[in-house]
Amino acid sequence: MTTTLVTNIRSLVTNDETLGTGPLGLIENAAVVLDGPGIAWAGPADKAPEADTAYDADGRAAIPGFVDSHSHLVFAGDRTQEFNARMSGRSYTAGGIRTTVAATRAASDEELSANVARYLAEALRQGTTTFETKSGYGLTVEDEARALRIAREHTDEVTFLGAHIVSPDYADDPAAYVDLVTGEMLDACAPYARWVDVFCEKGAFDGDQARAILTAGRAKGLTPRVHANQLSYGPGVQLAVELDAASADHCTHLTDQDVDALAQGDTVATLLPGAEFSTRAQWPDARRLLDAGATVALSSDCNPGSSFTSSLPFCIALAVRDMGMTPDEALWAATAGGARALRRDDVGRIAPGARADLVLLDAPSHVHLAYRPGVPLVTEVWQRGARVGGVA
């Protein structure tokens, strides 16, 4: 297996405190050795071992590949008109999802797969090397199963979200839809998924319904995740912690009890600033969560309705400016935090034994991700040791 020495790195974020300074494990004037799909060594450039080939980083900063632990990529259609209306003063509600459901049901497998591939490639060019995605725009047994099957062709991190909203077909009988989700739909979808998720919110599923869905999924071997407390205060965060969910996502409206529960448990608070940006909603208070000791992740929530971005650099800039995070905290949340939200230790860090996912920035420091918002700083991306490109 060929080894590659990436050297002349101005600053290297390892996310391993044993390798460098602070929580980011920062090393100045650094180098990394890639051994096939894995990291073999990381440290000061003047101590680097020999390798088969070398790559000169030319004084740029290097960071781990971003880990996006929340997206909705299996969809068809466009909601430009909805966005335009909302930016003209109409508030966001969960009802817009139905528009995408209709378009997704009408799309072919080939169209849906091409869309997933397109958005994953778009994210990869911006440095995202690990990506979770969900179903949730089919809401029939057949359409949810095919969404997950298509997603599984593109990523291992696949989430069953039949409980996105109550299917329009069951608008007059939500209880029957919950029975479908926890029964026949779950049976058809579980073989393709790693996770089970539910939108626990007014207009979607209440606490009792969410508990039934997550418990049924867990019985099938799926680990819970929860869309929690996005639009209002509610039971989502408490339910996520109680069921040892990997993450509670959104976390915009939190009581002190919610914050304490997240700080004391293993459930990651995944914040999705793209949604607040695109809906002009209240920003999540990352500072409050971090000061309490909660683990925070940042993700894109890429979806056609409320957060149509695949850019984690953009989300980092928003989190620093509007959510009380430092540049260091935001980068950690978009890399190691995302890995925690997926309960993985092989991604989100640059250290021996980790996957060789490495991003070079056209900047001397990772701080430029927030300092120069909107600028395409990603110049090189390695995924599993293969150099796959960048945006600049």
KESERO-705618 format. One line per field, with one value per residue (C-alpha): x, y, z; residue in one letter. Coordinates in pm, whole numbers. Layout:
// KESERO-705618
c1	c(X  ...)
c2	c(Y  ...)
c3	c(Z  ...)
code	c(a  ...)
END
This chain:
// KESERO-705618
c1	c(0  140  215  192  358  157  410  465  128  118  -128  -285  -607  -596  -881  -649  -521  -239  -89  -102  -226  -575  -898  -814  -477  -327  21  211  446  305  291  64  137  -147  -124  -386  -727  -591  -375  -39  124  69  306  572  708  1070  994  800  892  970  691  660  537  512  269  361  77  253  195  -180  -389  -516  -826  -1017  -1287  -1620  -1872  -2228  -2457  -2795  -2931  -3235  -3101  -3343  -3594  -3720  -3872  -3802  -3942  -3807  -4151  -4197  -3858  -3931  -4266  -4112  -3843  -4128  -4284  -4457  -4351  -4226  -4437  -4391  -4661  -4423  -4282  -4594  -4487  -4163  -4344  -4557  -4256  -4048  -4317  -4344  -3969  -3790  -3521  -3265  -3369  -3353  -3014  -2874  -2990  -2820  -2498  -2511  -2547  -2289  -2041  -2124  -2058  -1737  -1598  -1654  -1471  -1744  -1612  -1874  -2244  -2562  -2891  -3252  -3570  -3889  -4019  -4197  -4423  -4549  -4397  -4269  -4138  -3964  -3794  -3674  -3545  -3333  -3216  -3104  -2939  -2753  -2593  -2420  -2348  -2339  -2502  -2868  -3164  -3525  -3748  -4090  -4204  -4117  -4478  -4806  -4854  -5117  -5283  -5350  -5432  -5758  -5608  -5260  -5278  -5311  -5006  -4802  -4912  -4791  -4456  -4394  -4513  -4504  -4299  -4034  -4009  -3945  -3701  -3491  -3262  -3134  -3091  -2862  -3076  -3440  -3555  -3878  -3987  -4115  -4294  -4635  -4777  -4576  -4555  -4617  -4410  -4611  -4612  -4239  -4165  -4359  -4175  -3827  -3886  -4007  -3704  -3469  -3628  -3534  -3171  -3183  -3033  -3257  -3201  -3460  -3567  -3613  -3732  -3693  -4008  -4119  -4056  -4151  -4058  -3810  -3483  -3592  -3711  -3384  -3178  -3411  -3380  -3003  -3045  -2720  -2834  -3108  -3112  -3207  -3230  -3351  -3605  -3455  -3552  -3288  -3392  -3330  -2982  -2900  -3018  -2796  -2500  -2537  -2613  -2436  -2683  -2516  -2690  -2670  -2728  -2837  -2784  -2874  -3235  -3245  -3079  -3327  -3637  -3536  -3599  -3443  -3080  -2992  -2784  -2470  -2291  -2548  -2504  -2125  -2099  -2322  -2091  -2306  -2143  -2236  -2224  -2285  -2454  -2608  -2965  -2945  -3303  -3515  -3744  -3578  -3200  -3092  -2718  -2456  -2182  -2042  -1798  -2108  -2263  -1939  -1947  -2310  -2238  -1950  -2134  -2484  -2471  -2196  -1933  -1563  -1397  -1225  -1552  -1736  -1471  -1461  -1841  -1840  -1578  -1534  -1880  -2042  -1848  -1979  -2332  -2277  -2105  -1787  -1424  -1269  -1366  -1355  -991  -643  -457  -308  -585  -837  -967  -754  -999  -800  -887  -644  -754  -629  -547  -285  -542  -879  -1004  -1038  -1348  -1533  -1304  -1366  -1729  -1848  -1499  -1422  -1121  -1118  -843  -773  -972  -858  -1127  -1018  -670  -774  -727  -1067  -1034  -1176  -1360  -1074)
c2	c(0  340  595  970  1243  1567  1820  2196  2237  2577  2466  2124  2058  1699  1707  1493  1668  1413  1527  1905  2209  2250  2067  2098  1927  2206  2154  2435  2353  2003  1696  1394  1049  876  498  384  470  553  799  649  950  1317  1562  1830  1836  1815  1480  1324  971  888  791  657  986  1345  1632  1992  2173  2502  2656  2600  2494  2137  2015  1687  1630  1770  1524  1623  1421  1560  1597  1511  1439  1184  1421  1568  1901  2259  2494  2824  2984  2886  3033  3350  3390  3325  3585  3821  3775  3437  3226  2869  2568  2196  2188  2264  1913  1785  1963  1767  1442  1473  1546  1267  1006  1102  1082  778  590  723  1083  1045  872  1140  1409  1238  1200  1565  1702  1464  1575  1938  1879  1688  1981  2190  1947  1715  1359  1188  1245  1119  1136  1043  925  1114  1243  923  843  518  177  148  504  510  176  287  616  429  179  467  649  331  325  653  648  410  670  620  719  600  908  774  992  1320  1432  1239  1121  1320  983  955  1319  1216  925  1001  701  467  627  573  208  189  350  119  -190  -262  46  -20  -385  -278  -1  -135  -351  -37  195  244  506  585  947  1134  1498  1556  1888  2053  1974  1653  1395  1443  1290  969  909  981  743  463  515  538  240  29  128  45  -300  -352  -263  103  372  673  1031  1304  1626  1805  2147  2322  2531  2539  2403  2037  1688  1604  1669  1491  1194  1181  1170  917  680  737  884  960  1317  1570  1789  2158  2231  2587  2617  2470  2489  2476  2114  2036  2188  1998  1671  1719  1811  1501  1243  1108  1259  1518  1852  1895  2254  2339  2711  2683  2627  2941  3140  3017  3064  3380  3192  3228  3114  2820  2930  2725  2920  2812  2446  2459  2639  2373  2097  1955  1808  2017  1925  2146  2010  2144  2007  2017  1989  2164  2347  2499  2476  2427  2440  2167  2402  2336  2629  2850  2689  2747  3116  3144  2963  3194  3515  3437  3141  3236  2984  3055  2958  2667  2540  2567  2374  2102  2078  2037  1762  1574  1683  1537  1216  1198  1248  945  755  713  758  686  1022  1384  1369  1340  1085  737  485  738  739  944  1231  1553  1902  2177  2540  2833  3003  2980  2894  2726  3054  3185  2964  3219  3515  3495  3378  3274  3246  2902  2818  2441  2367  1994  1706  1354  1097  754  844  928  1284  1386  1763  2089  2402  2643)
c3	c(0  -99  172  109  314  314  440  473  652  821  1089  1136  1329  1455  1712  1926  2237  2274  1944  1975  2160  2308  2218  1848  1898  1689  1542  1369  1078  1055  835  792  654  470  441  193  341  688  880  976  1145  1226  1391  1338  984  1100  1266  980  871  511  273  -81  -224  -101  -143  -61  119  40  381  388  688  713  894  920  664  778  922  831  1056  942  589  374  26  -121  -276  -600  -688  -592  -329  -456  -445  -80  10  -181  -5  335  276  192  535  563  863  821  925  874  602  317  341  161  -157  -167  -82  -395  -619  -465  -510  -877  -943  -1080  -889  -1137  -1076  -700  -710  -939  -697  -401  -600  -706  -355  -208  -476  -401  -30  -98  -298  14  241  369  365  586  525  690  501  569  407  492  159  53  349  199  266  -91  -121  215  146  -197  -53  197  -61  -285  5  102  -242  -158  218  514  740  652  868  852  888  796  1087  916  909  908  552  360  298  673  749  918  1111  1254  1487  1191  1032  1349  1336  976  1058  1354  1168  796  703  966  860  500  587  874  653  476  775  1073  1248  1323  1351  1425  1391  1744  1702  1689  1348  1324  1609  1980  2260  2292  1918  1896  2183  2013  1683  1833  2063  1772  1567  1850  1879  1513  1585  1478  1702  1771  1660  1717  1542  1873  1987  1653  1629  1992  2339  2363  2481  2205  2389  2707  2502  2310  2629  2793  2495  2464  2117  1937  1882  1943  1633  1610  1987  1928  2211  2529  2895  3167  3222  2855  2870  3189  3036  2731  2950  3166  2895  2589  2341  2117  2060  1683  1575  1222  1158  792  898  1109  831  571  787  976  1297  1641  1652  1879  2179  2136  2410  2666  2571  2564  2897  3052  2926  2644  2335  2029  1661  1358  1048  729  745  366  241  -23  215  518  466  106  169  172  295  641  606  571  881  1075  987  1101  1426  1509  1424  1553  1793  2034  1924  1888  1558  1737  1885  1555  1364  1631  1619  1238  1249  1579  1697  1388  1442  1801  1669  1445  1728  1528  1623  1282  1129  1238  1348  1199  1406  1364  1311  1180  826  588  538  506  381  282  305  100  429  704  973  1018  1167  812  770  985  913  535  508  166  19  -135  83  32  -220  -175  -30  53  129  252  134  -223  -344  -474  -531  -396  -503  -571)
code	c(m  t  t  t  l  v  t  n  i  r  s  l  v  t  n  d  e  t  l  g  t  g  p  l  g  l  i  e  n  a  a  v  v  l  d  g  p  g  i  a  w  a  g  p  a  d  k  a  p  e  a  d  t  a  y  d  a  d  g  r  a  a  i  p  g  f  v  d  s  h  s  h  l  v  f  a  g  d  r  t  q  e  f  n  a  r  m  s  g  r  s  y  t  a  g  g  i  r  t  t  v  a  a  t  r  a  a  s  d  e  e  l  s  a  n  v  a  r  y  l  a  e  a  l  r  q  g  t  t  t  f  e  t  k  s  g  y  g  l  t  v  e  d  e  a  r  a  l  r  i  a  r  e  h  t  d  e  v  t  f  l  g  a  h  i  v  s  p  d  y  a  d  d  p  a  a  y  v  d  l  v  t  g  e  m  l  d  a  c  a  p  y  a  r  w  v  d  v  f  c  e  k  g  a  f  d  g  d  q  a  r  a  i  l  t  a  g  r  a  k  g  l  t  p  r  v  h  a  n  q  l  s  y  g  p  g  v  q  l  a  v  e  l  d  a  a  s  a  d  h  c  t  h  l  t  d  q  d  v  d  a  l  a  q  g  d  t  v  a  t  l  l  p  g  a  e  f  s  t  r  a  q  w  p  d  a  r  r  l  l  d  a  g  a  t  v  a  l  s  s  d  c  n  p  g  s  s  f  t  s  s  l  p  f  c  i  a  l  a  v  r  d  m  g  m  t  p  d  e  a  l  w  a  a  t  a  g  g  a  r  a  l  r  r  d  d  v  g  r  i  a  p  g  a  r  a  d  l  v  l  l  d  a  p  s  h  v  h  l  a  y  r  p  g  v  p  l  v  t  e  v  w  q  r  g  a  r  v  g  g  v  a)
END
